[in-house]
Structures are given as C-alpha cells and as structure tokens.
C-alpha cells in the first residue's frame, strides 16, 4: 500500500466569517474557482478585488490548497 506525503507547513486559519465569505464569493467549489482565476493569470490582489474578499483570505486559501497536493520533493 502506498502512502501519500503532505507538506507540514502551517497556514493562517480562517474563522467562520471568512468561510462564509469565501463560500458566498467563490461558490460551492472554491478550489476550482480559485484555480481558474490563477489560470487566467490573476494574482492574489486581483482575485481579492474581483471577489471582494481580503487578500489575506485569498493567500490563505491558495496556500491551503497548495498544501493539499502531495509534492514529490516531500516524499521519502
């Protein structure tokens, strides 16, 4: 059985107000929505302005989603 390895870095926690704002702004699939915006070439500031959420929230989400994907360099 193979094991997945994940980064162990910590990221800023989101409080419930942030979560509600994210879901209201980005919809039920925030990872995919954020990924699309990044693919369009938008940076954190542009994404935060577009969705009217804080830049810190965008940065925390991007870091969170990036940390959920196993990285080769982190695997034994």
C-alpha positions as CSV (number, residue, x, y, z in Angstrom):
1,X,0.0,0.0,0.0
2,X,1.4,3.4,-0.9
3,X,1.5,6.3,1.4
4,X,0.9,9.9,0.4
5,X,3.0,12.5,2.0
6,X,1.9,16.1,2.5
7,X,3.7,19.3,3.3
8,X,3.6,20.0,7.0
9,X,3.7,23.8,6.8
10,X,1.1,25.7,8.7
11,X,-1.2,28.3,7.1
12,X,-3.3,31.0,8.5
13,X,-6.6,29.7,9.9
14,X,-9.8,31.0,8.6
15,X,-12.6,31.9,11.0
16,X,-16.3,31.1,10.3
17,X,-16.9,34.6,8.9
18,X,-14.1,34.1,6.4
19,X,-15.5,30.7,5.5
20,X,-19.0,32.1,4.9
21,X,-17.5,35.0,2.8
22,X,-15.4,32.5,0.7
23,X,-18.4,30.3,0.0
24,X,-20.6,33.2,-0.8
25,X,-18.0,34.7,-3.2
26,X,-16.4,31.6,-4.7
27,X,-19.4,29.3,-4.6
28,X,-19.5,25.6,-3.6
29,X,-16.2,24.7,-5.3
30,X,-13.7,27.4,-4.1
31,X,-10.6,25.4,-5.0
32,X,-11.7,25.1,-8.6
33,X,-12.8,28.7,-8.8
34,X,-9.6,29.9,-7.3
35,X,-7.6,27.7,-9.6
36,X,-9.4,29.1,-12.7
37,X,-8.6,32.6,-11.6
38,X,-5.0,31.8,-11.2
39,X,-5.0,30.1,-14.6
40,X,-6.4,33.3,-16.1
41,X,-3.3,35.0,-14.8
42,X,-4.8,36.8,-11.8
43,X,-2.7,37.4,-8.7
44,X,-4.0,37.5,-5.1
45,X,-4.7,41.2,-5.1
46,X,-6.7,41.0,-8.4
47,X,-8.6,37.9,-7.1
48,X,-9.4,39.6,-3.8
49,X,-10.7,42.7,-5.6
50,X,-12.8,40.7,-8.1
51,X,-14.5,38.6,-5.4
52,X,-14.4,41.4,-2.7
53,X,-12.7,39.2,-0.1
54,X,-9.4,40.1,1.7
55,X,-6.1,39.5,0.1
56,X,-5.1,37.6,3.2
57,X,-8.0,35.2,2.7
58,X,-7.0,34.6,-0.9
59,X,-3.4,33.9,0.2
60,X,-4.5,31.6,2.9
61,X,-6.8,29.6,0.6
62,X,-4.1,29.3,-2.1
63,X,-1.6,28.1,0.5
64,X,-4.1,25.7,1.9
65,X,-5.0,24.3,-1.5
66,X,-1.3,24.0,-2.5
67,X,-0.5,22.2,0.7
68,X,-3.2,19.6,0.0
69,X,-1.4,18.3,-3.1
70,X,1.4,15.9,-2.4
71,X,4.8,17.2,-3.6
72,X,7.5,14.9,-4.9
73,X,10.2,16.6,-3.0
74,X,8.4,16.0,0.3
75,X,8.2,12.2,-0.3
76,X,10.8,9.8,1.0
